[in-house]
Amino acid sequence: MTPASTTNPTSADVLSCRGVGVHRGDNAVVSDLTMTVRTGEWVALVGPNGAGKTSLLHAVAGLLPATGELRVDGHHPMALGRRALARVVALMPQRPVVPPGMSARHLIALGRTPYLGRFATESAADRDAVDHEIARLGLAGFADRPADQLSGGELQRCILARALCQQPRLLLLDEPTSALDIGHQQTVLDLVDELRAERGLTVLAAMHDLTLAAQYADRMVLLDQGRVVHDGPPADVLSAARLGATYGARVEVLDRPAGPAVVPIRATQPPHPRAAHRPDQLGGTR
Amino acid sequence: MTTSRTVESTDHPGVTVPTAIRAWSRWRWVRPSRWVLASIVLAGALLLGALVGPAGLTARSVLLELVGALPGVHVDSGLTAQQQAILWQIRLPRVVLGALVGASLAVSGAAYQGVFRNPLADPYLLGVSAGAGLGATLAIVQGGAGLPFVVPLLAFGGGLLAVAATYALGNTVGGGRTSAVIVLAGVAVAAFFSAVQNFVQQRFDDSLLAVYSWMLGRLSTNGWTDVVMVLPPVALSWALLLLHRRTLDVLAVGDVEAASLGVDVARVRLTLVLIATLGTTSVVAVSGLIGFVGIIVPHAVRIVFGASHRLLLPLSMTFGAAFLVLADVVARSAVAPAELPIGVVTALVGAPFFLVVLRRNKVAA
């Protein structure tokens, strides 16, 4: 697969960005970014902390204003309107807010919001849609428990169910598994991949774990300081030299049947000089 | 649209997809028992409010009198003309006013807590009451108390100004992120408005007693006037808040997620603050500063019945009405024949309860 379509947006592109910039306050967190995501594709957004992954996802979801030419399903997110956009794009946040005392079923049902009138509550059809996702994702066992008592893996599956209730074309995952153990990471990512095949979903996922990202994504877009460093199949993007340059990381990339595996190498010498210039790596995810 | 109504999914044998009827009972807010309970509690409180006092009314005679007032029904309640006058012109207006005030303060408190995603938000703590107090005081000292709508309008203006100041201050200082900051901002705004109000009050000492007794919170006994005056704006704010019951649930997941679910967060927040402020300031204008109802009642309802606003808003209204009527019974009878200001009673109960809420939420704050 080649990234040839980046310069030629077609109708098969769920998302196309051309010269897109995103600002938080006075800081440009994404600048002059050009990429596309085709229907049915799984694209992984990777890059160090502060590279602009979350900001780009938020711009696509219409949560942050963007400059340049940004098209989601052919429309600019801000021009589409909140409700209409929420029927096309669903966001699965890294650390979902769980209101105390709200049941898992109720939290999932919030995904029906873009289909309800302004003052309406769920109809029988909406409740059916919610129960359908609960059954499909195997959540029936704890759907009536308070969501704030669920484990991390159960909660992320509920949030995935909520996103599916929006019946989106494009599913945005913001580091969906970084709070989970390796088994639950695989459970959630496998589910997303099954649903992608079942429903023709398109997935754009910001991910930290490069090995997992390479196993699930058709294509990887490597960001650094708000710009695209490389865009291509995982095997092309993941090279020890490139990861050293963007992450300041010492890694070895193993060629495995399932995809390239990134293995960190313990320093035997003083740290890489680049690390000293990147104190922000220890900070948060933005 | 996924509108599957099959009982068993063919893709996943053994996985049942509930039918609409089975699903119905799982959605917490549609179970009827809690509404029955709430109605009984409210009816009991109203009856008690009508009975307690020196006139020697009995439950049976009060009920018969009420039934007899229905069109086309003729029953003899056995009440004397004087007792009838006490019931219809003193007790019932006061009980109904108490119910309206309690329901409004409680439902507005629940709405503020939802909008600001802050368990400590309360008309009193956000400075709304103090702002409304300043507006009402200005109206009273300028002789506006005799004119209709002058006191409520100035109270609404003052309350709106105060909540805007609190919100702006909370946003500027703390980015609007933590519970504590907005409450601290509210305390500062309330202190400021109270100081101005005290200044005004001292300058016009001929109306000092009127303003002071109003400030402590009281349910007046001048017939149905206050009820008639407060009912339209209060009913409007209830109706509008109840329409937003699901929107408030969506807001509970935070601005980013609520927006990604299709809600225009900024517009909805402004609308809800205006509505809740209308409800609060309307009752403050007739009943004075009655604190803590907006925090005690919604929290108790949350603990017992859960946090969904579809339950929280109507149940807060019902239990808020019952709570304030009962607080008024205590205010009337504790030191009879004298009366305690009802604001003193709610504060005596509410301040310790506030500490309990604070403890429960210490992690979040």
Interface residues (C-beta under 8 A of the other chain):
Chain A: H58 A61 G62 L63 R82 R83 L85 A86 R87 V89 A90 L91 P93 P96 V97 V98 P99 P100 G101 M102 S103 R105 H106 L107 L110 G111 T113 P114 Y115 L116 R118 F119 A120 T121 E122 A124 A125 R127 D128 A129 D131 H132 E133 A135 R136 G138 A140 A143 D144 Q166 Q167
Chain B: M1 T2 T3 S4 R5 S9 H12 V15 T16 V17 P18 T19 A20 A23 W24 R26 W27 R28 L243 H244 R245 R246 T247 D249 V250 A252 V253 G254 V256 E257 A259 S260 L261 G262 V263 D264 R302 G306 A307 S308 R310 A364
